Amino acid sequence: MQFETYPFEKLNNLLQDIQPNSNYAPLALTIGEPQFDTPLFIQQELKNSSALLRKYPKITGIKELKEAQIKFFQKRFKIELEPSQIIPTYGTREVLFNFPQFLLFDKKNPVVAYPNPFYQIYEGAAIASRAKSLYINIGGFLTKEQMQEVDLVILNYPNNPTAASVDLKHLQQWVKYALEYDFVLLNDECYSEIYFENPPVSLLEASKSIGNDKFKNILVVNSISKRSSAPGLRSGFIAGDNQILQEYLTYRTYVGAASSEPLQKAAAAAWSDEYHVEVFRKLYKQNFEIAKEVLGIEIPQATFYIWLAVDDELEFTKRLYKEYNLTVIPGSFLGREGAGKGFVRLALVLSPKDTKEALIRVAKALKS
């Protein structure tokens, strides 16, 4: 298999011969990793459960975790999932990588479609599945011919890296296409809980709203990483079509991807609480209000990203590092066939104080 170099490695190579300006303290707006402390009640549950490290983790997820995730989905999206319609997972990265391999194994000439630019694990999964890749413009659809050949479509709304969101009508159309052309449709909804006004809709909501309440061909994944500032908990889920999930669960017993029971206990506590998520939303909104003040950008519906237009994303990234000791990700590292060119991605995951300092440097670079 030949995988594309990961964006952060490309960034290191781009900047390796540049000496940053030591008059500025180093700051990074690169990785989408929350920098706020994991809430103490989650940490305490992890400590209280540490004796359970003596046990092998359950691939199917402990009862408390699965119940907490079902209740989260019911409260947030007004959909009551059956236990057979959801599988707790080791975060979502592993699912996004191995689910396509499971689904496409028996396909002679598999085809996967995903947004462009994108979270690179989608491309890696296509490569590992020996699949042809089709690119979807952000906010767009495939052509009729492409839908006739595709086996799996991966969406990502709210979107990383562009912060784009779509409405219920858009997702309903995707569900209709998945049923008409008989492909599996999966939405990566990992940023659904970092929103500021109207909560983003789920693909399962769209499916149910047009009568596909058994979620035939429809799946979603979600994660606690962004929601609870706890990426180290490795807690996510895949939910939807139980016919697909039943077979996928058997596959997962061989993969062995399960977090330890103390992590699952702590994750159950996190999925069950909404107050701490509201606290984080307020912090991210504060960061975007700073960005609106400093850069004049509009606050997106969701995510903690700014997709900033620049003249030359590579030169701008190098100049930011050299003159202001600040790192960002060039958009072209996150796309193919020219997608992302002329943009940089800024991850507003720092404290409001550090975010303001970082964005002031960005503003200076834009003016220079």
C-alpha positions in Angstrom: 0.0 0.0 0.0 1.2 3.5 -0.8 -0.3 6.1 1.5 0.0 9.8 1.0 2.3 11.6 3.5 0.2 13.0 6.4 -0.4 16.8 6.4 1.5 17.3 9.7 4.6 15.6 8.2 4.3 17.7 5.1 4.2 20.8 7.3 7.3 19.7 9.2 9.1 19.2 5.8 7.9 22.7 4.6 9.2 24.4 7.7 12.3 22.4 8.5 14.9 24.9 7.2 13.2 28.0 8.6 14.3 29.6 11.8 11.3 31.1 13.5 11.3 34.6 15.0 12.4 34.1 18.7 10.8 37.4 19.7 7.5 35.6 19.6 6.5 32.7 21.8 5.7 29.6 19.7 2.0 29.1 19.0 0.2 26.5 16.9 -3.2 26.5 15.2 -2.5 23.3 13.4 -4.0 20.2 15.0 -7.6 19.9 15.9 -6.9 18.7 19.4 -8.8 20.5 22.2 -6.4 22.2 24.6 -8.9 22.7 27.4 -8.6 20.4 30.4 -10.7 17.3 30.5 -13.5 17.9 33.1 -12.6 16.7 36.6 -15.7 14.4 36.9 -14.5 12.5 33.9 -11.0 12.2 35.3 -12.3 11.1 38.7 -14.5 8.3 37.1 -11.4 7.1 35.3 -9.4 7.0 38.6 -12.3 5.3 40.4 -12.4 2.6 37.8 -8.7 1.9 37.5 -8.9 -1.5 39.2 -10.9 -2.7 36.2 -7.7 -2.7 34.2 -7.4 -6.3 35.2 -10.2 -7.1 32.7 -10.1 -7.5 29.0 -12.2 -4.7 27.3 -15.5 -5.6 25.8 -15.7 -5.2 22.0 -19.4 -4.6 22.2 -19.0 -1.9 24.9 -20.0 -2.1 28.5 -23.7 -1.7 29.3 -23.3 1.8 30.9 -21.5 3.2 27.9 -23.9 1.9 25.3 -26.9 3.2 27.3 -25.2 6.6 27.7 -24.6 6.9 24.0 -28.2 5.9 23.2 -29.5 8.4 25.6 -27.2 11.1 24.1 -28.6 10.4 20.7 -32.2 10.5 21.9 -31.7 13.7 23.8 -29.7 15.5 21.1 -31.4 14.2 17.9 -34.8 12.9 19.2 -34.1 9.4 17.8 -34.3 6.4 20.1 -31.8 3.9 18.8 -32.3 0.2 19.3 -29.2 -1.5 20.9 -28.6 -3.3 17.6 -28.4 0.0 15.8 -25.3 1.3 17.6 -21.8 0.0 18.3 -19.4 1.8 20.8 -16.0 2.1 19.1 -12.4 3.0 19.9 -12.9 6.6 18.9 -13.9 7.1 15.2 -10.6 7.1 13.4 -10.3 3.4 13.6 -13.9 3.0 12.3 -13.4 5.3 9.4 -10.3 3.3 8.5 -11.5 -0.3 8.9 -15.3 0.0 8.1 -14.6 0.6 4.4 -12.3 -2.4 4.4 -15.0 -4.5 5.9 -17.8 -3.2 3.7 -15.8 -3.4 0.4 -14.0 -6.7 0.9 -16.1 -8.7 -1.5 -16.4 -5.9 -4.1 -14.5 -6.7 -7.3 -13.8 -3.0 -8.2 -14.8 -1.0 -5.1 -15.5 2.7 -5.3 -15.5 5.2 -2.4 -16.5 8.9 -2.5 -15.6 11.5 0.1 -15.4 15.3 0.4 -12.4 17.2 -1.1 -10.6 18.7 0.9 -10.9 16.1 3.6 -9.7 14.4 6.8 -7.0 12.1 5.3 -8.2 8.9 7.0 -10.9 8.7 4.3 -8.3 8.5 1.6 -6.2 6.0 3.6 -9.2 3.8 4.0 -9.9 3.9 0.3 -6.3 2.9 -0.4 -6.4 0.1 2.1 -9.6 -1.1 0.5 -8.1 -1.1 -3.0 -10.9 1.3 -3.9 -11.1 4.0 -6.5 -11.7 7.4 -5.0 -14.3 9.9 -6.2 -14.2 13.5 -4.8 -17.3 15.4 -3.7 -17.2 19.2 -3.7 -18.0 20.6 -0.3 -21.8 21.2 -0.2 -22.3 19.3 -3.5 -23.3 15.9 -4.8 -22.0 13.2 -7.1 -23.1 12.9 -10.7 -25.7 10.3 -11.7 -22.9 8.2 -13.4 -20.8 8.4 -10.2 -23.7 7.3 -8.0 -24.3 4.3 -10.3 -20.7 3.1 -9.6 -20.0 4.1 -6.0 -20.3 1.6 -3.2 -19.6 3.8 -0.2 -20.1 7.6 0.2 -18.5 9.3 3.3 -19.8 12.7 4.1 -18.4 15.0 6.8 -20.8 17.7 8.0 -20.0 19.8 10.0 -16.9 19.8 7.9 -13.2 19.5 8.7 -11.3 21.5 7.3 -13.7 24.0 5.8 -16.2 24.4 8.8 -19.0 24.1 6.2 -22.5 22.8 7.3 -25.5 21.6 5.4 -29.2 21.7 6.2 -31.7 18.9 6.6 -32.9 19.2 3.0 -29.4 18.6 1.7 -29.0 15.4 3.8 -32.4 14.2 2.9 -31.4 14.3 -0.8 -28.3 12.3 0.0 -30.5 9.6 1.7 -32.8 9.5 -1.3 -29.8 9.0 -3.6 -28.4 6.2 -1.3 -31.7 4.3 -1.5 -32.2 4.9 -5.2 -28.7 3.9 -6.2 -28.2 1.4 -3.4 -24.9 2.7 -1.9 -24.0 2.9 1.7 -23.9 6.5 3.0 -22.0 7.4 6.2 -21.7 10.9 7.8 -18.8 11.7 10.0 -20.5 13.9 12.6 -17.6 14.3 15.0 -18.1 18.1 15.1 -21.8 18.1 15.6 -21.6 19.3 19.2 -19.3 22.3 18.7 -22.0 24.6 17.5 -22.9 28.2 18.4 -26.6 28.9 17.5 -28.6 26.2 15.7 -27.5 22.6 16.4 -26.4 20.8 13.2 -28.8 18.0 12.1 -27.8 14.3 11.9 -27.9 12.2 8.8 -30.1 9.8 10.8 -32.6 12.6 11.4 -32.7 13.2 7.7 -33.2 9.5 7.1 -36.1 9.2 9.5 -37.7 12.4 8.3 -38.3 10.9 4.8 -39.6 7.6 6.1 -36.3 5.5 6.2 -36.7 5.0 9.9 -34.8 1.6 9.8 -31.9 3.6 8.4 -31.3 1.2 5.4 -27.9 2.0 3.9 -27.5 4.9 6.4 -24.8 5.2 9.1 -23.2 7.9 11.2 -20.2 8.1 13.4 -19.6 10.4 16.3 -16.9 10.9 19.0 -16.4 12.3 22.5 -13.0 13.8 21.6 -14.1 17.3 20.6 -17.4 17.4 22.6 -15.7 16.7 26.0 -12.1 17.8 25.4 -11.2 14.2 25.9 -9.6 12.7 22.8 -7.6 10.3 25.0 -10.7 8.5 26.1 -11.0 7.0 22.6 -14.8 6.8 22.8 -17.0 7.0 19.7 -19.8 5.1 18.1 -21.2 4.0 14.7 -25.0 3.9 14.4 -27.7 3.3 11.9 -28.5 0.3 9.6 -28.5 -2.7 12.0 -28.2 -5.2 9.1 -24.8 -3.8 8.3 -23.8 -3.3 11.9 -24.6 -6.9 12.9 -22.0 -8.1 10.3 -19.6 -5.3 11.2 -19.7 -6.3 14.9 -18.6 -9.8 14.0 -15.7 -8.3 12.0 -14.8 -6.1 15.0 -14.3 -9.1 17.3 -11.3 -10.0 15.1 -10.0 -6.4 14.9 -9.9 -6.2 18.7 -10.4 -2.4 18.7 -11.8 -1.6 22.2 -10.8 0.8 24.9 -10.1 -0.5 28.4 -13.0 -0.7 30.8 -11.9 2.3 33.0 -11.9 4.4 29.8 -15.3 3.1 28.9 -16.6 4.0 32.4 -15.2 7.5 32.2 -16.6 7.8 28.7 -20.1 6.8 29.9 -20.0 9.6 32.4 -18.9 12.1 29.8 -21.7 11.0 27.3 -24.2 11.4 30.1 -23.5 15.0 30.9 -24.3 18.1 28.8 -23.3 20.9 31.2 -19.5 20.6 30.5 -20.2 20.6 26.7 -22.0 23.9 27.0 -19.0 25.3 28.8 -16.7 24.3 26.0 -19.1 25.7 23.4 -19.0 29.1 25.1 -15.2 29.0 25.0 -15.1 28.2 21.3 -17.6 30.8 20.6 -15.5 33.3 22.5 -12.6 32.4 20.2 -14.7 32.9 17.1 -15.9 36.3 18.4 -12.2 37.2 18.8 -11.6 36.0 15.2 -14.5 38.1 14.0 -13.0 41.1 15.7 -9.4 40.6 14.6 -9.9 39.0 11.1 -13.4 40.1 10.2 -14.5 36.6 9.5 -18.1 35.3 9.9 -18.7 32.8 12.7 -19.5 29.4 11.3 -22.4 27.2 12.4 -20.1 24.6 13.9 -16.5 23.2 14.4 -13.6 25.2 15.7 -11.9 25.8 12.3 -11.4 28.9 10.2 -10.8 28.2 6.5 -8.9 31.4 5.6 -8.4 32.5 2.1 -4.8 33.7 1.3 -2.9 34.4 -1.9 -0.4 31.5 -1.6 -1.0 29.1 1.2 2.5 27.7 1.2 4.3 31.0 1.2 1.8 32.4 3.8 2.5 29.4 6.1 6.2 29.8 5.8 6.0 33.6 6.5 3.8 33.1 9.5 6.3 30.7 11.0 9.4 32.7 10.1 8.2 36.1 11.1 5.7 35.3 13.8 6.6 31.8 15.2 3.0 30.6 14.4 2.1 27.4 12.6 -1.0 26.7 10.5 -1.9 24.0 8.0 -1.9 24.9 4.3 -5.2 23.9 2.7 -3.5 22.2 -0.2 -2.1 19.6 2.2 -5.7 18.7 3.0 -7.0 18.3 -0.6 -6.3 16.8 -3.9 -6.6 18.1 -7.5 -6.2 21.7 -6.4 -8.7 21.6 -3.6 -7.5 23.7 -0.7 -5.2 25.8 -2.8 -5.3 29.4 -1.6 -6.5 28.5 1.9 -5.0 27.8 5.3 -6.8 26.0 8.2 -6.7 27.6 11.6 -7.8 25.4 14.6 -9.1 27.7 17.3 -8.4 25.2 20.2 -6.3 27.5 22.4 -7.4 29.6 25.3 -9.1 32.9 24.3 -5.9 34.8 25.4 -3.6 32.7 23.2 -6.1 32.6 20.4 -6.2 36.4 20.3 -2.4 36.6 20.3 -2.2 34.0 17.5 -4.9 35.8 15.4 -3.2 39.2 15.8 -0.1 37.6 14.2 -2.2 36.2 11.4 -3.7 39.7 10.8 -0.2 41.2 10.7 0.9 38.5 8.2 -2.1 39.2 6.0 -1.2 42.9 5.9 2.5 42.5 5.3 
